């Protein structure tokens, strides 16, 4: 099967490309390398069934051809990372919405199967303890650029479900909850690689806000296993959570990283206003309900948070 991955030189996309090639598929990756890297693809660049296309999906002249010649499209290309979103809200909205629009328009010509990556950010400011795909969503006001990413990805979801209802386009959406692992960079605000890298270098671990906000971290290998399984899915127009249910506060994450890396790094607390922007808002809790995808794919994450931290630390030790 021929498969297209947009944003395939990124962290998740590169793992997905490797997994699909291992299954015997032909894989084309398109990426403008704004946040992705060719280094992520070094293990597969010489594979006869792999093709890399440099380009921006917003304007690349061959995008329609790349989509229509494929049997499946994994649309992962997006503006990502809290720091990127806060500093570049216009870019975020334009990239995410227009990019998805182009993919869906092209896929609709041949009814190519599409899987669009969304985010747990769409749950917004909800104070629920666990989040279901059927929950109401509570997005913050437009005066805070923090919510531009969530809003753009939510509009992507509406695009997908609307295409399915109106045209029968075989499309599904997955909401990813903090996918982590080797190769991920902390450059754009991702907390786990930032903590691990600083701990290994005996530098301070900067915890933004009070540190009482909690998150669940899912290993990229677990996430990719779920994504690959969507090749066999014949139910469309749905939204699925993908994530771990092992909850951890950011403060305790910092302590855990220090302990597992045997580091002497101190923990320093940085107010949100200083870390990002005045009036920055964050969600206190974010734990996914995963019964829906478990029923669909018989999928559950296997990696514990301790295993993930050790895996990321091992990667940085080798890299350095």
N, C-alpha and C positions, 0 to 999 in steps of 0.2 A: 504494500500500500504506500502511496506517496502522501506525505504529510508536510504541511507548512507550519512553522512556528514563528510568529512575530515576536520580536524581542528575545530571540533565541540565544543571543550571546550574553544574556543576563544570567543572574544567579540560578533561578529556577529553570529558565529555558534551556540552559546548557546541560543540566542534569536530565531534563526531559528528552533532549535530542539524543543523548547517550543511550538512554533506556529504550527509545524507539528503534535506534539502530541495532541495539542488542537483540531486539525482537525480529530483526530482518527487514524492517521497513526502509523506505527511501525518505530522506528528511532534507527539506530546504529550510534554512534559517534566513530571515531578513531582519536586519538590525542597523541602526544608525550609529551605534556605539557611543551614544550620549551617556549612558550609565552602564552599558554592557562592555565586555572586553573580549578581544580575540583570544586572549590567554585562557579564557574559560572553555574555549573550543579546541585547545591544543591536542586533546586526546582523540579527537575525531576528524580533524581537518583533512587528513589524508585518506579517509574512508571513501571508497568508490561510490557509496550510496548517500553521500553527504554533499550538500551544496550550500555555500554561504553567499548571500546577496547583501551588499552594502547599500543601505537606502533608508529613507524616512517614509513610513507608510502613509503619511499625510500627502505626499507628493510623488512617490515613486511611480514612473510611467508603466512599469510592468506588474504592478500589484494585482490587477484584475487577472492577468494571465497566471500569476503564481497561485492565486486562490482557486481559479477554475480548473487548473490541471491537478489539483489536490483532491484527495478523498476526505481529508479532515484538516481543519485549521485550528490550531491552538493559539488563541489571541492573548498574548502576554505583554505585548508592548504597551507601556504606559509611563507617565511621570510618576516616580515613586520616591518615598522617603519623606519624613516630616519636614526636614530642613528644606528640601527642594520645594515642597508644596507651599510652605509659609512664605518663602522668598519669591516664588514664581507662580502665583495663582492663575494668571492669565494663560501662561504656558501650560499649566496643569490641566485646566479646563479644555483648552483647544486640543491638546494632544490626546487626551483620553476620549473625549466625545467624538471628535472628527475622525480619529483613528478607527474607533469601533464602527462608526458609520460607514467608512470606506470598506471595511472588511465585510460587513453584513450585506452591503449593496452588491459586492462582487460575488459573495457566496450564494446570494439569492438567484443569480443567473443560472447556476447549475445545481442548486439545492445542495451544495457542499456542506457536510457536517461541520459545525463550529462549536468550540468550547471557549467561552470568554471568562477570563480571570477577573473577579471582582475582589472585594475586600471586606473584612469585618468592620472597617471604618463606617460602613453604611448604617450600622446600628446606632451611630451617633452618641447622644448624651443619655441614652436610656440607662436607668439604674437597676435594671433587672440583673439577677445573679447569673442566669444562663440565657443564651440567645438562640431562638428558633427562627428558621427561615420564614415562618408565618407571622413573626412579630411586627408590630408597628415600629416605624423608624423615627427617631427624634434627632433631626439635624439642627445644629446651632445656627445663629443668624448670619447673614451674608457679610456683616461687618467684620467678621473674623475669618481671615483667609485659611485658617485651619480646616474649615469645612468645605473648601473648594474641591479637595480631592474626593471626599465622601460623596458630595453632590454629583460630581462628574461621573463617578463609578456607578452611582445609583441611576443616573440617566442612561448609562450604558445598559444596565439591567432592564430598564423599561424598553429600550430599543430592542433588546434581544427577545423579550417576551412578546412584544408587539409584532415583530417580524414573524414569530412562530404563529401567533393567532391569526394574522392577516394573510400570510403567504405560505405557511406550512414549512418555513425554513427550519431544518433540524438543528436547533441551537440550544445549548444549556449554559448555565452560569455557575461558577463556583466562587464562594466567598472564602478567601484564605485568611487564616488566623495566624499571623506571625510565623511565617515559614523561615527556618534558620538552618545553618549548617556550614560546612567548609565552603570556601569561595565567596561567601557573602561579605560585603564590605560595610564598614561602619561609616563610610564617607558621607552618606546621605541621611544619617540619623538613626540607623538600625542599632539597637541597644546592645544585643548580645555580642556581636563581633567587636564593638567598641569596648565593651567591658573586658573581654578576653584579651584583646591586644594590649590594652593598658596594663592589665594585671601581669601579663608576661614580661612587660617592660618595666614593672615596678612603678608605674605612674598612677596618679589618682584615678579612681573610678567616679565619674561625675554622674550623680543621680539627680534628675530634673524633678522639680516639685518636692513633695514630701517623701516620695518613694513608696507611699502606701498604695499607689495604683498597682493593680495586678494584671498579669497577662499569662496566656498559655503559649508555649513555644513548641512547634511541630517540626520534626526533622525533615529536611528536603527529600530524603529518600522515601519517607512515608507519604509525603504529598505527591511525589512523582508516581508512586505506585498507584495511587487513586486516579491521577490524571490519565495514565496509560490505560487504565481499565475503562475509561469513557469511550475508547474505540469500539467496544462491544455493546454500548448502551443504545437502545432503540426507543427510549422514552425522552421526549424533548419538551422544551418550553418551561423547564424547571430550574430552581435555584437550590444549590447544595452548600452547606457549611463543610469546610475541610480544616481540621485543626485538632490539637491535643486538648485534653480536659484536665491536665495537670497544672493547676493554678499556682502562680508565684508572684509575690509583690516584687517591684523593681528593687526595692531596698534589700530584700532577701536574695534576689538574684545576684546582686553585687557581692553580698557576703558569700554566697555559694561559689561564685566564680573565684573569689580570693582563696577560699578553702581548697577547692579542687585543683587550682594551679599552684598551690603552696606559695602564694604571693604575699608580700608585705605592703601591698598598695593600700593607701588610705581611701576612705569613702568621703567625698565632698558633695554637699547638697547645693544645687544651683536653682534659684527661682525660675519659674517658667518665663516670666517677663524678660529675664536676662538671657535665658537659653534660646528663646525663639522670638517672641514679639509681645508687646504689651497686650494684655487681655487674652493671652493664649489659654485655651481650654483643653482639658484632657478627660478621658473616660476613666472612671475609678475601677471598673471591672470589665473583663471581656472573656467569657468562657462560652464555647460553642456547644449547642446540642448537636449531636452527630448521628442520631438515630436514622435520619432520612438517608444519608449516604451509606450508613452501615447496612441498611436494608437493601439498598440498590446494588452495592458492590461487595457486600460482606467485608467491609474495610474498617479497620481500627488502627490507630497509630501504635507502633511497637517501641519506639525509642523513648526512654525516660529523659527528663531534663538533665540529670547527671551525665548520662551517656552523650547527650548532645553537646554539653559543655566540654567534655573530654575530647570529643571528635573535633570541635572547632579549635580547641587549644592545640591538639596534635597537628592540625593543618597549619596554624601560624608558626609552630615550632619548626616545621619542615620548611616553610616558606622563608623564614628568617635565617 
